[in-house]
Amino acid sequence: MNPQANTLNELIRKQHPGILDMLSEKGKNIFFPKLGILSQSAQAKGKKINASIGEAVEDDGTSMHLPAFDTLINLPVNSVFPYAPSSGKKDLRDTWKSFLIRKNPSLQNLTIGLPVATNGVTHGISMAGYMFADQGDTVVLSDLYWENYSLILENGYGTHIKTFELFNNSGFNLSSFSEALSSVKQEKIILLLNFPNNPAGYTPLADEIDPIVNEIHRLAIAGKKMVVLIDDAYFGLVYEDNVFKESIFTRIAGLHENVLAVKLDGPTKEDYVWGFRVGFITYGIKGGTPELYEALENKTAGAIRGNISNISHLAQSLLKTVYSQEGYEAAKKQKYDILKKRYTLLKETISREQYAGYLDPLPFNSGYFMCLKLRKGIDTEQVRLHLLEKYSTGVIVFGHVIRLAFSSVPLSKIPELVDNLYRACVDLV
């Protein structure tokens, strides 16, 4: 093991020894290199002659670039073309942490880490897998889940996915959740929570949060090491008053010394910048110290450095610029209002009595999506293909359910979407 990794592990052992049992073998061995090229380049920064950095530089010291970009990008040259730090731009990381605390007031009383920039939430999940998932580890998640989880955690890291039923009638299925967690025999459990859920578009209600958290706490007290990955990609997009408004990260980050909360989020959906590929990974645990979090962030930056080097400098600079503008919050609210109107109309339309014999909506209250089952034994894949061929309508099938993305359907077409689905079912009966 590299001495730099050993140093970080000893620091973690001193600050919070239980976390070493949560790290994967890769996580234990990774470090951010401070004795090689990066360190020597940092020492040479600002010197009269700097022949250390692997970037092309103009005679005036600015980043060499093609002049055509000057008419396309209205940002300082050095906010665009140089490499960004592997952990992300410090000013953007600071801003995102301030956002987390403002959006989740409960965090004001907790000590959490500084977000590390990732290449979107997908990459964040992969880096969390690098840090905490060994081959044969069990990942517990709901039976309605984003298929990329399987590609990343099963195919990429050799874990075993164990699912619980997300719903019990009209709400969260606590019994199935508890049973799935209790059935894991390993000392370490990786739990992945995604709210608002993709594909279901569901966030637990305010009165459902405590029972969920209590189940995690129960296992932690019993000695289980719990790594809770919290996919908050759709955070903030909740449309009902009785939905839990903060991230469940707020309830888990200070829950118990055996529970490490790993928040995965970013501007992709929150700020409608899907192509920017900027996300964040933030750590929280009871008893966590700045020194502990710095060590975890160092390891995470090392994993990023050895994976994709760093995140787009341009995208980070654009985000920081927009976040500093006075109209940012108002513009964001306008987009939220559009999505909420679509949600409200879809909820009203799909609940009409005329559709009840064919369409069975699952609970939904947030995010981009909703799911439904088909009555009368109708095959979901046949309906999907029939919708494409006869009604020029596209939907997604997840096994026995159909997902509708109201995020991508104009308000005026939502009634037509539901009616086309109904008619396709009638055609196939």
Secondary structure, DSSP 8 states (H G I E B T S, - for coil): --HHHHHHHHHHHHH-THHHHHS-HHHHH-----SSHHHHHHHHTT-SS----SS-B-TTSSB---GGGGGT--S-GGGTSS---TT--HHHHHHHHHHHHHH-GGGGGS-B---EEESHHHHHHHHHHHHH--TT-EEEEESS--THHIIIIIITT--EEEEE-SEETTEE-HHHHHHHHHT--SSEEEEEEESS-TTT----BHHHHHHHHHHHHHHHHTT-EEEEEEE-TTTT-B--TTB--S-THHHHTTS-TTEEEEEEE-HHHHTT-GGG--EEEEEE-TT--HHHHHHHHHHHHHHHHTTTS---HHHHHHHHHHHTSTTHHHHHHHHHHHHHHHHHHHHHHHTSGGGTTTEEE----BSSEEEEEESTT--HHHHHHHHHHHH----EEETTEEEEEGGGS-GGGHHHHHHHHHHHHHHH-
